[in-house]
Amino acid sequence: MSDLTIREAIESDSDKIHQLLMDLAAFEKIEHTVEATNESTHSALFGESPSAEAIVAEFDNQIVGAAVYFNNYSTFVGKKGLYLEDIYVRPEFRGKEIGRKMLFNLAKIAEQRDCGRMEWTVIDWNSRAIDFYNEMGAEILNEWKIVRLDAQGIQNLSNKSQ
């Protein structure tokens, strides 16, 4: 696929990345939970103190995929890791190995940064993605559960400590 480029996101990509993330939310049927805006996505990726990074997939000079990631840390491995928050390829561009090449690119970034591991989550009903990740050599950790507090939960827990 000679017309495909995987590259580090630049500031002018911000709105396109945000739209892809909103498309992902719709695909995952969670758009009603989205609080992110173009501005918050821009700030997270390109603001004064970025909390995440992104790569984009460009095909024929249009952005057709994005992956947002950040470094985390494993106390057991004793090294930082690369946490893939979201990866998304527009449906009409799937099956062209774009997601595969994006994961290869992320693995190279993790290797260059001396990360001890690379992690991400997948929704249990997305069997196509699960099969793809298994094929890529990823281990699906079924015994682990995501634990989450939303902003209100954080506030509630914080207030209990007073």
GULO-140423 format. One record per residue: x, y, z of N, C-alpha, C, O, CB in turn. Coordinates in pm, whole numbers, plus 50000, padded with zeros to 5 digits. Glycine has a CB too. Example, Ala and Ser with C-alpha at 12.3 -4.5 7.8 and 13.67 -1.06 7.14 Angstrom:
BEGIN
513194943150780512304955050780513204967050780514244966850846511314955350905;512854977550708513674989450714512905000350787513415011450804514084994050572;
end
This chain:
BEGIN
500864988350000500005000050000500905012350000501205017850106499035000050122;501325016549884502305027249872501715040949905502475050249932502865027449733;500395042549904499775055349932499515057350081498885067150120498485056649854;499975048050164499745048750308500965054250379502095049950354499375034950363;500725063750469501775069050555501265068550698500155072950728502175083650513;502095063050787501825063550930502815073550986504025072150967501945049151001;502315083651054503205094151103502725099551238501575097651278503305105551001;503645106251305503305113251428502305124251395502435131151294504585119151497;501315125851479500315136351457500955150051477501855151851559499115134551553;500465159551400500875173451415499645181651456498505177151445501505178951282;499905193551503498835201551562497655203551467496505203551511499375215051604;497925205351339496825207651243495955195251222494905196151158497395212151109;496365183751275495565171351266494505170451375493645161651370496485159151274;494565179251472493775177851593492275175751568491685166551623493965190051679;491665184151486490215182951461489885169551394488855163451425489725194451373;490735165051303490495152251234490615140551332489845131051327491475150451116;491595141551421491755131051523490525130851612489985120151642493035133451608;490085142551655488905143151740487695136851670486945129351733488595157851779;487505139751543486365133951470486475118751463485475111751478486285139851329;487675113651440487845099051439487515093051575486935082251582489275095351399;487885099851682487555094951817486055095251841485515086451909488285103351924;485375105151787483915105551800483285094351716482275088551756483365119551756;483855091351601483385080051520483585066951595482735057951589484125079651383;484705065751665484955053851746483915052651857483405041751882486365054251806;483605063651922482595063352028481255058651973480545050952039482445077352093;480895063151854479635058751792479705043851761478735036651784479355066751662;480845039151708481015024951679480865016551806480255005851804482395022351616;481415021551916481355014252043480035016552118479835011252226482515018352131;479155024652058477835027452115477935034552250477145031852341477045014552130;478905043452262479085050852387479105066052364479545073552450480375046552455;478635070452249478685084752218477945093252321478275104952341478115087352080;476945087352387476205094752490477065097652613476665105852697474975086852531;478205091252627479085093552743480215103452712480955107352803479675080452789;480355107252587481495115552546481375129752602480345136252586481615115952393;482425134152666482515147752714483605155552641483645167852648482785147852864;484465148552571485585154852500485065164352392484025162052331486505144152438;485825174952372485525184852268486755185952179487815180652210485135198752331;486595192852068487755195751984488855202352067490035199252052487365204851865;488445211552153489415219052234490125210052335491335211152353488715230452307;489375201152401490015192552501490945182352434491995178852489488955185252586;490555177552317491435168352244492705175652203493815170452217490715162452119;492555187752152493715195652112494635198052231495855196452220493275209152051;494065201852343494865204352463495595191852510496755192452549493965209752575;494905180552507495525167952552496715164052464497695158552514494485156652552;496605166752336497655162552243498715173252217499885170052195497045158552113;498315185952219499225196552175499275208652268499885218752234498835201052039;498645207652383498605218852475499925221252546500945215252512497525216652577;499885229952644501085233752719501705221752792502925220652802500745244652819;500855212852842501335200952912500565188752858499625184052923501155202353068;500945183752741500185172852679500135160352768501105156852835500795169252543;498975153852768498815141652847498815129252758498795117952809497515142252927;498845131152627498825119952534499525123952405499825135652381497375115152506;499755113952323500345115952191499465108452091498595100752129501835110952185;499725110851964498935103951862499775101551738500715108851707497685111951827;499395090951669499865088751533498635088551444497525085851490500695075351520;498835091551318497735091151222498145082751102499325081351070497335105351177;497125077251039497305070050913496735078750803495575082750808496615055750916;497565081750705497155089750591497125081050467498095074050437498095101950570;496015081350397495885074050272495415083950167494395090650185494895061750285;496155084950057495845094849953495665108750012494725115949977494595090749877;496565112450102496595125750165495385129050250495105140750276496735136150059;494645118850295493575121450391493785112450512494195100950500492165118950326;493495117850630493655110350753492495100550765491325104550770493725119750877;492825087650769491805077150774491865068950902491015060350925491965067950654;492845071650986492975064351111493815072151209494615080651171493585050551087;493615069151336494385075651442494535066251560493685057651584493715088851486;495615068051632495845060851757496335070851859497255078651832496865049151738;495725070751976496095079652086496715070952195496165060552232494855087852141;497865075252246498585067052343499305076152443499455088152422499595057652272;499755069952552500545077152652501395066952726501165054852716499625085152751;502365071952800503185063052880502545060853016502015070153077504605068752897;502595048453062502205045053198503415038553264504525039153209500955035553201;503235032553378504355026453448503905013553514502825012953574504945036153553;504725003253504504454990653571505424988953688506634988353670504574978753473;504854988153807505704985853925506314971953922507384969753979504894987954054;505654962453858506154948753855507224946853748508184939453770505024939053831;507074953253634508094952553530509244961953564510394959353529507484956153392;508924972853634509954982553671510324991953558511404997853558511184975353718;509404993353462509655002053347508355008853307507265004753344510234994153228;508535019353230507355025653172506795016453064507485007553014507685039753114;505545018753031504895011452924504235021152829504135033052857503875001452980;503775015952718503005023952625501565019152635501285007352611503555022852478;500665028152672499255024752683498525030652564498515042852544498655029852816;497935022052485497165026052369495735028652414494975019452443497205015152257;495375041352419494035045152466492985041852361491955035952392493985060052501;493245045652238492285043152130493015041551998494015048251972491245054452120;492495032651915492955031251778491705029651693490795022151728493965019051761;491665036751581490475036351497490855038851352491645047751321489425046651544;490275030751266490415032351121489005033451064488135025351096491205020451054;488785043350981487465045150921487045032250850487865025750785487465057050823;485755028550863485285015550811485625012850664485975001550629483805014650828;485545022950580485795020650438487265018050407487615014550294485305032550359;488145019750507489565017350487490055004950562491245001950561490365029550529;489154997950627489534985750698489824974750597489334975050484488424981350797;490614964950639490984953950550492164957450460492514949550372489804949950466;492774968850481493924973150400495214972950483496224978850443493684987350344;495184966250597496324964850688496764977950752497894979050799497484958850615;495884987850755496225000650815496364999150967497345004051024495155011250782;495404992551032495504990251176496744982451212497404985451312494264983051226;497054972551133498254964251156499514973151150500384972151236498354952751051;499584981551049500764990151035500825000651145501915004651186500754997050898;499675005051192499675014351305500195007551431500965013451507498255019951329;499794995051453500304987751570501804985251557502524986151657499554974351586;502284982051437503724980351416504454993251454505484992951522504024976651267;503905004651410504505017551439504535020151590505545024751643503745028751368;503435017151658503375019051803504365009951875504995013951973501955016451855;504514997651826505484988451886506904993851869507734992351959505364974451824;507194999951756508515005951736508735017451832509825018951887508675010751591;507705025651853507815036651950508075030852089508945035852161506525045351949;507335020552127507525014352259508925008652272509555010052377506475003252281;509415002452168510764996752172511815007852185512755006652264511034988252045;511665018552107512615029652113512635036252250513665041452294512275040052006;511495036152318511395042352451511745032652564511645036052682509995047852473;512155020652528512505010252625511335006952717511495005552838513715014552708;510155005952659508965002352736508984987452770509414979252689507665005952658;508534984252889508474970352932507264962952879507254950652873508474969753081;506244970452839505064964352779504204974752711504384986852727504244956852885;503274969652634502324977852561500964971952591500764959852578502634978352405;500014980452631498704975452672497594983952612497794995552576498574975252824;496414977752602495214984552560494034975852596494204964352638495234987752407;492834981152581491634973352609490854971352480491044978452381490754980352717;489964961652485489084958952372487724955052430487644947752528489664947552278;486674959952368485314956452411485064941752382485434936752275484244965452340;484434934752476484294920152464483444915652345483564904152302483694914752588;482594924252291481764920252177482444922552042481904918651938480464927652181;483604928952042484294931851917485204920251879486434921051890485104944951928;484584909351835485334897051806486334899051692487384892651690484364885751770;486024907751598486974910351488488274916251543489364912151504486344920051382;488144925851634489334931951694490074921851782491294921151780488944944351777;489334914051859489964903951945490754893951861491884890551895488904896552029;490164889251753490884880051664492134886651607493184880351600489964875351550;492004899151566493134906551511494244907951614495414905651582492684920451464;493904911551737494914913351841495584900051875496794899551897494304919551966;494804889351880495404876151903496364872551791497454867351817494294865351915;495964875251668496824872551552498134880451560499174875751514496074875851421;498064892351618499244900851630500164896451745501244901951763498824915351651;499724886451821500534881451931500194887352066500894884852164501954883851901;499134895152073498734901052200498024890652286497404881352234497804913252177;498134892252416497464883452512496244890652566496354901752617498434879252628;495084884452556493854890152611493744885252756493644873252781492584885952526;493754894552850493734891152993492314891153044491844901153099494604901153074;491624880053027490214879253065489974880253215488884884053258489644866353015;490974876853294490774876953439490884891053499490534892953616491784867853505;491344900753424491474914453473490244922453434489704920753325492754921153417;489804930953523488644939553499489084954153511489904957553595487494936453600;488524962453427488804976853435488034982553554486854979553573488404984153302;488704990553633488094997453745488145012353714489205017553677488824994053882;487015019153728486955033053685486115041453779485075037153829486375033953544;486585053453803485795063953867485645075053765486635079453707486465069054001;484425079753742484235091553657484495103953742484825102853860482805091853593;484325115753683484615128153756483795129253884484315133353988484345140353668;482525125653877481675126153997482145116054100482145118954220480195123653961;482535104254057483045094054149484335098454216484545095654334483275081154075;485185105254140486425110654198486085120854307486655120554416487325117054089;485165129654276484775139954372484165133554497484485137454609483775149754308;483295123754478482665116954591483715110254680483655111454802481655106554542;484655103254619485675096354696486605106354764487015104254879486475086854605;486945117054694487795127254752487145133454875487815135854975488115138054649;485835135954867485125142054979484995132655099484865137355212483745146554935;485035119555076484955109955187486215110255271486185106255388484715095855133;487315114855213488575114755288488715126755382489705127855453489745114455191;487735135655382487825147855466487135145955599487125155055681487215159955394;
end
